[in-house]
Amino acid sequence: MSTDHVTLIPRAILTLVFLCIVSKCDPDLLTDYCVADTTPTSAAAATAFHFNGLPCIDPATARGDHFATSALSRSTDPSATLFGFNVTLTSPATSLPGANAQGLAMARIDLAPGGMVPLHSHPRASEVALVLSAAGGGVLVGFADTSYRLYTQLLRAGEAFVFPQGMVHFMRNLDTSAPAVVLSGFNSQSPGAQLVPFSAFRTEPPLPEEVVKKTFKITGQDVQRIQRNLGGS
C-alpha cells in the first residue's frame, strides 16, 4: 500500500466521524424496539452509566402489555393545585416500557373549572394537544414565538393545536363550571417542562432580587408577594 493511501485512511476515518457527529449517525433504533428494563439492577446501572433512556430487555421476552398503558385513563383532581391543572405523563420507567427509545411521550392534562397550565415551555419536544372533553367555554391555547408574536386558538372537543419546540405556551379552561381534559403527544421521551413563574420566582437558590426587580420592573415587595403566592417562603 502506498504512503498516500496510508495517509488517506486516517483522513477518511476522521471525515466519517465528523459526518456522523454533524448528521447524527444512527439516530434511530437498530432493532425493532427497546422495551425498557425496569428491574432494580437495571435502574441502578442506568444511573451509574447515565444511559440516554433505559437499557433494553431481551427482545425475545417482550410482551404485548409492554406497549400498552392505562395510565392516561385515570382522571386526577386538579382543583386543589396552584393553577388548577394536573399532568399525567407516560414514562418507560413506570407506565409504558415499550416507548423506551422511541422518541415519544404522551400526557393527560386535567384542567379544573377555570384552571390553566401557566406559561411554560418544553425544551426537548414539540407538542400536539388534542382536547378530549370541554364544556361550553372550550380550552384557550396559545404560544409566543421568538419574534414575540402570539398565536392563540379556542379549541372544542376533538380539536387539536401544535406547540413548536421550546416556544412558551399556555392552556386555559374557559369554562368556570366544568373541568376539561386534554391529551398531548410529544416527540421526545423526555420533553421536559419549565414553568415561567417558577423559573423567575421559585428557583433554588432564589434568583438575585435585583435581577427579578429589573426584569419585571417591580419592587422588592412585589417580588416577595409573588413568591408567597407561588408557595414560596
Phi, psi and omega in degrees: 000134183288162179298322180299318180295320180297321180292324184288332184298309178300323179297319179296319179296315179298320178297318180296316179298317179299316179296323178296319180293315183291315186263002178059072178305143179048057179288344183255171178298147174263002174231173181297325182198170180220077180298129186295135173270107186257016177293153181305321180297317180292320179298320178295321178294320180297322178292320183289321185258359176056056175296146173273078190120209179235153176299162183260149169279170173298121182307333181292343181259006180293146179234164180300324183288348174295336185256011181234156177209147173250008185301328184274358180275346185263125179282156175236163181259104183270000189295331183269357182279167188301315182251359179082039176212151173226143180239130171249111185253133176291150180213133176301333183284333188235329189225342184212073184298333180291347178274356181303131177067014178267353178071038180208158173207159177232156180217143170255126178248116175264122181250126176291163173306123183074004182281165180208156166266113186291175180309127182201174177216160175244103188294340186243012185202148163277160182225138169242126185248126179245123178283119178275318179211139177201138180279202190308323185283335183077184180244120177272127179233160177182161175216158175248135179270185184286353172264006180065028172272134183259132175243123180231158178204140174266119184254137171257173179303131180093355180258152187229164182210145181253132172253115180297154184303131174080352182282140178288129184213175183209164170223140179218128175279112184282344179276124183266004181240349183220147179285170176225155179230132180235137174251126181243145173241141182234145178267040175209143175293334181223080186294332185072155178213127180236108180280126183302314181301320181287326178297328183269326190236356185229024177289158176234115355290166183297150171299149176305132185302323180297326178295314181294316180299313182288328180295315185256003180056051180232173181265171176298324177296322177298316180302312181295322180295317180294320178300317179295318180297332179269008176091011178273182181270000000 
